[in-house]
Amino acid sequence: MRLALVPAALVAIAPASAFAVHYLDAEQAQKLMFPDAERFEFRSFPVDAGSTRTGESRIQVRVAQRGEATLGYVVVDEVIGKFELITYAVGLNRDGSVRQVEVMDYRESHGHEIRLPAWRRQFEGKSAASPIRVGEDIANISGATLSCQHVTDGVRRIVARIDALRRSGSLP
């Protein structure tokens, strides 16, 4: 009987990254968000030293283009879930409002429900003027509290940065 418990014990101590799931790469995410785009131009901008906890020094923006028209922007980012990184992409309309959020890689053993369309749709239309906070305009998911909180914080940070870049004239 004790030998039957050994496999269960091994699963219990397996690293969380054993649950990693890759859903989309950056190119797939951008095309999903802007299917009418003919091309994506990459732009890189410095980030103010005190504005981030992750130590990033630049924000990479993919500008969705059709002909000479700018359709919007895509930013790929990572936040910590509980223990592992969550890679996600935020698509923003030309006015800076959220068009779509896609989870690209989820490495945690719990909380994968943030990939559900109903949860991600809560971000659609949010702008720099929106609270974008769990418990205010974004619902929490029981068992995925940290993933919800950290992705929400990341989306709010991206929306604010894109808004600042648009207002400064750095983005079309």
C-alpha positions as CSV (number, residue, x, y, z in Angstrom):
1,M,0.0,0.0,0.0
2,R,2.9,2.4,0.8
3,L,4.3,1.9,-2.7
4,A,1.1,3.3,-4.2
5,L,1.7,6.6,-2.4
6,V,5.1,7.2,-3.9
7,P,3.8,8.4,-7.3
8,A,1.3,10.7,-5.6
9,A,4.1,12.1,-3.5
10,L,6.2,12.8,-6.6
11,V,3.3,14.6,-8.2
12,A,2.8,16.7,-5.1
13,I,6.4,17.9,-5.1
14,A,6.6,18.4,-8.9
15,P,7.6,22.0,-9.8
16,A,4.8,24.3,-10.8
17,S,6.4,24.8,-14.2
18,A,5.5,21.2,-15.0
19,F,2.0,22.7,-15.7
20,A,3.2,25.2,-18.2
21,V,1.0,25.7,-21.2
22,H,1.9,27.6,-24.4
23,Y,-1.1,29.0,-26.1
24,L,0.2,31.6,-28.6
25,D,3.4,33.2,-29.7
26,A,3.6,37.0,-30.2
27,E,3.0,36.8,-33.9
28,Q,-0.1,34.7,-33.5
29,A,-1.4,37.0,-30.7
30,Q,-0.9,40.2,-32.8
31,K,-2.7,38.7,-35.8
32,L,-5.5,37.5,-33.7
33,M,-6.0,41.0,-32.2
34,F,-5.6,42.8,-35.6
35,P,-6.6,40.4,-38.4
36,D,-6.8,43.3,-40.9
37,A,-3.2,44.5,-40.3
38,E,-0.9,44.1,-43.2
39,R,2.2,44.6,-41.1
40,F,3.4,45.4,-37.6
41,E,6.1,47.9,-37.0
42,F,8.2,47.5,-33.8
43,R,9.0,50.5,-31.7
44,S,10.9,50.6,-28.5
45,F,10.6,53.3,-25.8
46,P,12.5,53.9,-22.6
47,V,10.6,53.4,-19.3
48,D,11.1,55.8,-16.4
49,A,13.4,54.2,-13.8
50,G,10.9,54.5,-10.9
51,S,7.8,53.3,-12.8
52,T,8.3,49.6,-12.7
53,R,9.0,46.8,-10.2
54,T,10.2,44.3,-12.8
55,G,13.4,46.2,-13.7
56,E,12.5,46.6,-17.4
57,S,14.1,49.5,-19.1
58,R,12.1,49.6,-22.3
59,I,8.6,49.0,-23.5
60,Q,8.3,47.2,-26.9
61,V,5.2,48.3,-28.9
62,R,4.0,46.6,-32.1
63,V,2.1,49.1,-34.2
64,A,-0.6,47.4,-36.3
65,Q,-0.7,49.0,-39.8
66,R,-2.9,48.7,-42.8
67,G,-1.7,50.8,-45.6
68,E,-0.7,54.1,-44.1
69,A,-3.4,53.8,-41.3
70,T,-2.5,52.8,-37.8
71,L,-5.0,50.3,-36.4
72,G,-3.7,50.0,-32.9
73,Y,-0.9,48.6,-30.7
74,V,0.2,45.3,-29.2
75,V,2.3,45.0,-26.1
76,V,3.6,41.7,-24.9
77,D,4.4,41.6,-21.2
78,E,5.1,39.2,-18.3
79,V,4.0,39.3,-14.7
80,I,4.6,36.9,-11.9
81,G,1.5,34.7,-11.1
82,K,2.1,33.1,-7.7
83,F,5.5,31.6,-8.4
84,E,5.9,31.6,-12.2
85,L,5.7,34.1,-15.0
86,I,2.5,34.7,-17.0
87,T,3.1,35.9,-20.5
88,Y,0.3,37.9,-22.1
89,A,-0.4,40.4,-24.8
90,V,-2.6,43.5,-24.7
91,G,-4.1,44.8,-27.9
92,L,-5.0,48.5,-27.8
93,N,-7.1,50.5,-30.2
94,R,-5.7,53.6,-31.7
95,D,-7.5,55.7,-29.0
96,G,-5.6,53.8,-26.3
97,S,-8.5,51.7,-25.1
98,V,-8.1,47.9,-24.6
99,R,-9.2,45.9,-27.6
100,Q,-8.2,42.5,-26.4
101,V,-6.1,40.6,-23.8
102,E,-4.6,37.2,-24.7
103,V,-2.7,34.9,-22.3
104,M,0.2,33.5,-24.3
105,D,2.0,31.3,-21.7
106,Y,0.6,30.2,-18.4
107,R,3.1,28.3,-16.1
108,E,1.2,28.1,-12.8
109,S,-0.5,24.9,-11.5
110,H,-3.6,26.9,-10.5
111,G,-5.4,30.0,-11.8
112,H,-5.5,29.1,-15.5
113,E,-9.1,30.4,-15.5
114,I,-7.7,33.8,-16.4
115,R,-7.5,32.5,-19.9
116,L,-11.3,32.1,-20.1
117,P,-12.8,34.6,-22.6
118,A,-15.4,35.9,-20.1
119,W,-12.6,37.0,-17.7
120,R,-10.4,38.6,-20.4
121,R,-13.4,40.4,-22.0
122,Q,-13.7,42.5,-18.9
123,F,-10.7,44.6,-20.1
124,E,-12.3,45.5,-23.4
125,G,-12.9,49.2,-23.8
126,K,-10.9,50.1,-20.6
127,S,-8.7,53.2,-21.0
128,A,-6.3,55.2,-18.9
129,A,-9.4,56.9,-17.3
130,S,-10.7,53.5,-16.1
131,P,-9.8,52.1,-12.7
132,I,-8.7,48.7,-14.1
133,R,-8.7,47.2,-10.6
134,V,-9.7,43.7,-9.3
135,G,-12.8,44.2,-7.2
136,E,-13.8,47.5,-8.8
137,D,-14.3,46.9,-12.6
138,I,-12.4,43.5,-13.0
139,A,-13.8,40.5,-11.2
140,N,-11.6,38.2,-9.2
141,I,-11.6,34.4,-9.8
142,S,-11.4,32.3,-6.6
143,G,-8.3,30.2,-6.7
144,A,-6.7,32.6,-9.2
145,T,-6.4,35.7,-7.0
146,L,-2.8,36.4,-7.6
147,S,-3.0,35.7,-11.3
148,C,-6.0,38.0,-11.6
149,Q,-4.4,40.8,-9.6
150,H,-1.0,40.7,-11.4
151,V,-2.4,40.5,-14.9
152,T,-4.8,43.3,-14.1
153,D,-2.0,45.4,-12.7
154,G,0.0,44.7,-15.8
155,V,-2.8,45.7,-18.2
156,R,-3.3,48.9,-16.2
157,R,0.4,49.7,-16.4
158,I,0.4,49.1,-20.2
159,V,-2.7,51.2,-20.8
160,A,-1.1,54.1,-18.8
161,R,2.2,53.8,-20.8
162,I,0.5,53.7,-24.2
163,D,-1.6,56.7,-23.2
164,A,1.5,58.6,-22.2
165,L,3.2,57.7,-25.5
166,R,0.2,58.7,-27.5
167,R,-0.1,62.0,-25.7
168,S,3.5,62.8,-26.2
169,G,3.2,62.2,-29.9
170,S,5.6,59.2,-29.8
171,L,3.0,56.9,-31.2
172,P,0.8,57.5,-34.3
